[in-house]
């Protein structure tokens, strides 16, 4: 039987590995680069966030050798910014032609193409940085997690806050019991409401549009079921269309919940229950609701008890807690409720984290702050490159980031069954009480595509 000390030792090991990556032995010797060899990488999907990731990987020391985008007009600024990088439209052609010249890829495409691109890259032995959410479906996430282990490549999910000092401070506060046992978490995102809920545009989808000459629309669709082109769901707005994006929860959960997920060593919930506002999945299911409240129940683990996590988004903010004082409830962020007090923080790595009430804050900050037990890193993209160089895993590798994404995607399924409590069996990878919900775990790909 393990002792309490053993449990604490296991916890410290988990927290350290989640912060700085797993051990060197997780990778094959051939994947570790010589100190003097530059890490040659390509950016795939660079018109928006993917282009920013390219800039940051370069700033961290990466060597850009290729850029790939299905819309050369949308990516024109990034193409012009790096004239020496080879330009491609099809990632498959790029991976084949670049061969051994390429060490790694950065994926910034819409959610529905993350998995097929990441898989093709990993099969070719390329290290992968992929924007969040890791994939579009639970099956894709679980398949990518297994593939990353199989091909022994360095992976990193694009939840940039995972590499901040603030997230480590939140984890360390929870670890020393600064607010006592955490039993409930309320989290929210109130950003870009008109992007994530496109209900107002549903009646416009029947209008016919010509595909722009600069866009390879068939390749943009990738494995998704064919739908006639409309400008309402390409470039940025795809986030609010569920055939391609995953709504507010898919776009923000991996940022906002990361501190909680890490600090409490969460894995998969046992149940998911969604409440929605002004939304009918039968007629409006192509897009995301204007407001949700999604409750996840997580089982007890090691020395902590069960945890209830409540996600709020859109027009449904976190309610004002009792005895919260004059402190501002985060519009986008979270409140961790413990036996003795609360931790309040914003998005992207627990930004602005602080403890309430003030007396408890003073007991755990300044000279009274807990010892820094989790190694600090220089940045999220730096952490990925450094992991490639040294042969360790990055902090938000696909094993960690995949489990985090899986929870978000279970929430994205639950909104289609409002008012129902879905029971999740993580080992089987299915809901035990709703076959209709299981249809969203691994929906079929369009003909000609496979994972």
C-alpha positions in Angstrom: 0.0 0.0 0.0 1.4 3.4 -0.9 1.9 6.0 1.9 0.9 9.6 2.0 4.6 10.5 1.4 4.6 8.2 -1.7 1.5 10.1 -3.0 3.2 13.4 -2.4 6.3 12.2 -4.3 4.1 11.0 -7.2 2.4 14.4 -7.2 5.7 16.3 -7.3 6.9 14.1 -10.2 3.7 14.7 -12.1 3.8 18.5 -11.6 7.5 18.7 -12.6 7.0 16.6 -15.7 4.0 18.6 -16.8 6.0 21.7 -16.5 9.2 20.8 -18.1 8.4 17.6 -20.1 8.9 13.9 -19.5 12.2 12.2 -19.3 14.8 11.9 -22.0 14.0 8.2 -22.4 10.6 8.9 -24.0 12.4 9.8 -27.3 14.5 7.8 -29.7 18.2 8.8 -29.9 17.9 9.6 -33.6 15.4 12.4 -32.8 17.8 14.3 -30.6 19.6 17.0 -32.7 23.2 18.0 -32.4 23.8 21.2 -30.4 25.1 23.1 -33.4 22.4 21.9 -35.9 19.6 24.5 -36.5 16.0 23.2 -36.1 14.5 23.6 -39.5 10.8 24.0 -39.4 7.8 24.8 -41.6 4.6 26.7 -40.8 1.3 25.2 -42.0 -1.7 27.5 -42.0 0.0 30.8 -41.5 -2.6 33.5 -42.3 -3.6 34.1 -38.7 -2.5 32.5 -35.3 -0.2 30.1 -37.2 1.7 33.0 -38.6 2.2 34.4 -35.1 3.5 31.0 -34.0 6.0 31.1 -36.9 7.3 34.5 -35.7 7.7 33.2 -32.1 9.5 30.0 -33.1 12.0 32.1 -35.1 12.5 34.4 -32.2 13.2 31.4 -30.0 15.9 30.2 -32.4 14.1 28.1 -35.0 15.1 28.2 -38.7 12.1 28.7 -41.0 12.6 26.8 -44.3 9.0 26.5 -45.7 5.5 28.0 -45.5 2.3 26.3 -46.5 -1.2 27.7 -46.8 -4.3 26.8 -48.9 -5.0 30.5 -49.5 -2.0 32.4 -50.8 -3.8 35.7 -50.6 -4.7 35.2 -46.9 -1.1 34.2 -46.2 0.4 36.9 -48.5 1.8 39.0 -45.7 3.5 36.1 -44.0 4.9 34.9 -47.4 6.3 38.3 -48.1 7.8 38.6 -44.6 9.9 35.4 -45.2 10.8 35.5 -48.9 13.5 32.8 -48.6 11.1 30.2 -47.2 9.8 27.8 -49.9 6.1 28.2 -50.5 3.5 25.4 -50.7 -0.3 25.0 -50.9 -0.5 21.3 -50.0 1.1 20.1 -46.7 1.5 16.6 -48.1 3.5 17.8 -51.1 5.6 20.0 -48.8 6.4 17.1 -46.4 7.3 14.8 -49.3 9.5 17.3 -51.1 11.3 18.8 -48.1 12.2 15.3 -46.8 15.0 15.3 -44.3 15.6 19.0 -44.7 12.6 19.5 -42.4 12.8 18.7 -38.6 9.6 20.1 -37.4 6.2 21.7 -38.2 4.0 24.4 -36.7 0.3 23.8 -37.4 -2.1 26.8 -37.3 -4.9 25.5 -39.6 -8.6 25.3 -38.6 -9.4 22.6 -36.0 -10.8 20.1 -38.4 -7.5 19.6 -40.2 -5.2 19.5 -37.2 -5.2 15.8 -36.9 -4.5 14.7 -40.5 -1.6 17.2 -40.8 -0.1 16.3 -37.4 -0.4 12.6 -38.1 1.3 12.9 -41.5 4.1 14.9 -40.0 4.7 12.5 -37.1 4.7 9.5 -39.4 7.6 11.2 -41.2 9.4 11.7 -37.9 8.8 15.5 -37.6 8.3 17.2 -34.3 5.0 19.0 -34.0 3.7 22.2 -32.5 -0.1 22.3 -33.0 -2.5 25.1 -32.1 -5.3 24.3 -29.6 -7.5 22.4 -29.5 -5.3 19.5 -30.5 -8.0 18.1 -32.8 -11.6 18.3 -33.8 -12.9 15.0 -32.3 -12.2 12.8 -29.3 -11.1 9.9 -31.5 -8.6 12.2 -33.3 -7.1 13.4 -30.0 -6.7 9.9 -28.7 -5.1 8.7 -31.9 -2.6 11.6 -32.0 -1.6 10.9 -28.4 -0.8 7.3 -29.3 1.0 8.3 -32.4 3.2 10.8 -30.6 4.3 8.0 -28.3 4.8 5.6 -31.2 6.9 7.9 -33.3 8.8 9.3 -30.4 8.6 13.0 -31.5 8.5 16.2 -29.4 5.1 17.7 -29.3 3.6 20.9 -27.9 0.0 22.1 -27.8 -0.4 25.8 -28.5 -1.8 26.8 -25.1 1.0 29.3 -24.6 0.2 30.1 -21.0 1.4 26.7 -19.9 5.0 28.1 -20.0 4.4 31.1 -17.9 5.5 31.7 -14.3 1.9 32.5 -13.2 0.6 29.1 -14.0 3.4 27.6 -11.9 2.5 29.9 -9.1 -1.1 28.7 -9.2 0.0 25.1 -9.2 2.4 25.6 -6.3 -0.3 27.4 -4.2 -2.6 24.5 -4.7 0.2 22.1 -4.0 0.9 23.5 -0.6 -2.7 23.8 0.3 -2.8 27.6 0.3 -6.6 27.6 0.0 -7.2 24.1 1.3 -8.6 21.3 -0.8 -10.1 22.6 -4.0 -13.6 21.2 -4.6 -15.2 23.5 -7.2 -13.9 25.6 -10.1 -15.9 28.1 -12.1 -14.3 29.2 -15.4 -15.4 31.4 -18.3 -14.7 33.0 -21.6 -16.6 36.1 -22.7 -14.6 36.9 -25.8 -15.6 37.2 -29.5 -19.3 36.3 -28.9 -20.2 37.2 -32.5 -17.5 34.8 -33.8 -18.4 31.7 -31.8 -22.2 31.9 -32.2 -23.2 32.4 -35.8 -26.9 31.9 -35.4 -27.6 35.2 -37.1 -26.0 33.9 -40.3 -27.6 30.5 -40.5 -30.3 31.7 -43.0 -27.5 33.1 -45.3 -25.8 29.8 -45.9 -28.1 29.0 -48.9 -26.7 31.9 -50.9 -24.4 30.8 -53.7 -20.8 32.1 -53.9 -17.9 31.4 -56.2 -14.8 30.0 -54.7 -12.0 32.6 -54.8 -9.3 31.7 -57.3 -6.6 32.0 -54.6 -8.3 29.4 -52.3 -7.9 25.7 -52.7 -11.3 25.0 -51.1 -11.2 21.3 -51.5 -8.0 21.2 -49.5 -9.4 23.6 -47.0 -12.3 21.2 -46.4 -9.9 18.4 -45.9 -11.6 15.4 -44.1 -14.8 17.4 -43.4 -18.0 16.5 -45.2 -18.4 18.5 -48.4 -20.5 21.7 -48.1 -20.7 24.4 -50.8 -18.3 27.3 -50.3 -19.5 30.3 -48.4 -17.4 33.2 -47.1 -19.2 33.0 -43.8 -17.1 30.1 -42.6 -13.6 30.6 -44.0 -10.8 32.5 -42.2 -11.4 33.2 -38.6 -15.2 32.7 -38.5 -14.7 28.9 -38.9 -14.3 28.8 -35.1 -18.1 29.3 -34.7 -19.1 26.6 -37.3 -19.0 23.2 -35.7 -18.2 21.2 -38.8 -14.8 23.0 -38.7 -14.3 24.6 -35.3 -15.3 23.8 -31.7 -16.9 27.0 -30.6 -15.9 28.9 -27.5 -15.1 25.9 -25.4 -12.7 24.4 -28.0 -10.9 27.7 -28.6 -10.5 28.8 -24.9 -10.8 25.8 -22.6 -7.2 24.8 -23.1 -6.1 28.3 -22.1 -8.4 29.0 -19.2 -8.6 25.5 -17.6 -4.9 24.7 -17.9 -3.9 25.9 -14.4 -6.8 23.9 -12.8 -6.1 20.8 -14.9 -2.4 20.8 -14.0 -2.8 21.8 -10.3 -5.5 19.2 -9.6 -4.0 16.5 -11.8 -7.3 16.2 -13.7 -7.8 13.6 -16.4 -11.3 12.7 -17.7 -14.6 13.6 -16.2 -17.1 10.9 -15.2 -20.1 13.1 -16.3 -20.8 16.1 -18.5 -24.0 18.2 -18.3 -24.7 21.1 -20.7 -27.2 23.9 -20.3 -27.7 26.3 -23.3 -29.5 29.6 -23.9 -31.7 30.3 -26.9 -30.3 27.3 -28.9 -31.9 24.4 -30.6 -29.3 21.8 -31.7 -31.8 20.3 -34.3 -32.1 23.5 -36.2 -29.0 25.5 -35.2 -26.5 22.7 -34.7 -24.1 24.0 -37.4 -23.0 26.7 -35.0 -22.3 27.2 -31.3 -24.9 28.5 -28.7 -24.9 32.2 -27.6 -24.4 31.0 -24.0 -23.5 27.8 -22.3 -23.0 26.4 -18.8 -21.3 23.1 -18.9 -20.6 21.1 -15.7 -18.0 18.4 -15.5 -17.7 16.1 -12.6 -14.2 14.6 -11.9 -13.6 11.7 -9.5 -11.4 11.9 -6.4 -7.7 11.2 -7.0 -4.9 10.4 -4.6 -5.2 12.8 -1.7 -7.8 15.1 -3.1 -11.5 14.7 -3.3 -13.9 15.0 -6.3 -13.9 18.2 -8.3 -16.8 20.0 -10.0 -15.8 22.2 -12.9 -18.3 24.6 -14.3 -17.6 26.2 -17.7 -19.5 29.5 -18.6 -19.3 31.2 -22.0 -20.9 33.8 -24.2 -23.7 35.6 -22.5 -23.5 33.4 -19.4 -20.7 34.8 -17.1 -19.4 33.4 -13.8 -21.9 34.5 -11.1 -20.7 36.7 -8.3 -19.5 34.5 -5.5 -20.6 35.0 -1.9 -18.1 37.0 0.2 -16.1 38.0 -3.0 -15.9 41.6 -1.8 -14.9 44.2 -4.4 -12.8 41.9 -6.4 -13.7 41.6 -10.1 -15.1 38.4 -11.4 -13.0 37.3 -14.4 -14.7 37.8 -17.7 -12.3 35.3 -19.1 -10.5 33.3 -16.4 -11.4 31.1 -13.4 -12.0 31.0 -9.7 -10.8 27.9 -7.8 -12.8 27.4 -4.6 -11.0 25.8 -1.7 -11.9 25.0 1.9 -10.2 28.1 3.1 -10.3 30.6 0.2 -10.2 31.2 -3.5 -7.6 31.6 -6.3 -8.7 34.0 -9.0 -6.9 34.3 -12.4 -7.3 35.3 -16.0 -6.7 33.4 -19.2 -3.4 32.1 -20.7 -1.5 30.6 -17.8 -3.4 32.1 -14.9 -2.5 35.7 -15.6 -3.2 38.0 -12.7 -3.5 35.2 -10.3 -4.2 36.1 -6.7 -5.7 34.6 -3.5 -8.8 35.7 -1.6 -9.4 36.7 1.1 -6.5 39.2 1.6 -5.4 37.6 4.9 -4.8 34.3 3.1 -3.1 36.1 0.2 -0.6 37.7 2.6 0.1 34.3 4.1 1.2 32.9 0.7 2.9 35.8 -1.1 6.0 37.9 -0.8 8.3 36.4 1.8 5.7 33.8 2.6 5.3 32.5 -1.0 5.8 28.8 -1.4 9.1 27.5 -2.7 9.4 27.4 -6.5 9.3 23.6 -7.0 8.4 23.7 -10.8 11.2 24.6 -13.2 10.6 27.9 -15.0 11.0 28.1 -18.8 11.8 31.0 -21.2 8.6 30.7 -23.2 6.3 28.2 -24.9 7.9 28.0 -28.3 11.4 28.1 -26.6 10.3 25.1 -24.5 9.4 23.1 -27.6 12.7 23.9 -29.4 14.7 23.2 -26.2 12.9 19.9 -25.8 13.8 18.9 -29.4 17.5 19.8 -28.8 17.7 17.9 -25.5 15.5 14.9 -26.2 12.9 15.5 -23.4 9.2 16.2 -23.9 7.8 19.7 -23.9 5.6 20.9 -21.1 2.2 20.7 -22.9 3.0 17.7 -25.0 0.3 15.7 -26.7 0.0 13.4 -23.7 -0.9 16.3 -21.4 -2.5 18.6 -24.0 -4.5 15.8 -25.5 -6.2 14.9 -22.2 -6.9 18.6 -21.7 -8.4 18.9 -25.2 -10.5 15.8 -24.7 -12.4 17.4 -21.8 -13.1 20.4 -24.0 -14.4 18.3 -26.8 -16.7 16.3 -24.5 -18.2 19.7 -23.6 -18.6 20.5 -27.3 -20.6 17.2 -27.7 -22.7 17.9 -24.6 -24.2 21.1 -26.0 -25.9 19.0 -28.6 -27.8 17.2 -25.8 -28.8 20.0 -23.4 -30.2 19.1 -20.1 -28.9 15.5 -20.3 -26.1 14.1 -18.1 -23.7 12.2 -20.3 -21.7 9.5 -18.5 -18.2 9.1 -19.9 -16.1 5.9 -19.8 -12.6 7.1 -20.5 -11.1 3.6 -20.9 -13.7 2.6 -23.5 -13.7 6.1 -25.1 -17.5 6.3 -25.2 -20.6 7.5 -23.3 -22.3 4.7 -21.5 -25.8 6.2 -21.6 -26.2 7.9 -25.0 -25.5 6.3 -28.3 -26.5 9.5 -30.2 -23.7 11.3 -28.4 -21.2 8.6 -29.3 -21.8 9.4 -32.9 -19.8 12.5 -32.4 -16.7 10.7 -31.0 -15.5 9.5 -34.3 -17.6 10.9 -37.2 -16.6 9.6 -40.7 -14.1 11.4 -42.9 -14.9 12.5 -46.4 -14.0 10.0 -49.1 -10.3 10.0 -49.8 -9.2 11.1 -46.3 -8.0 9.0 -43.4 -6.1 9.4 -40.2 
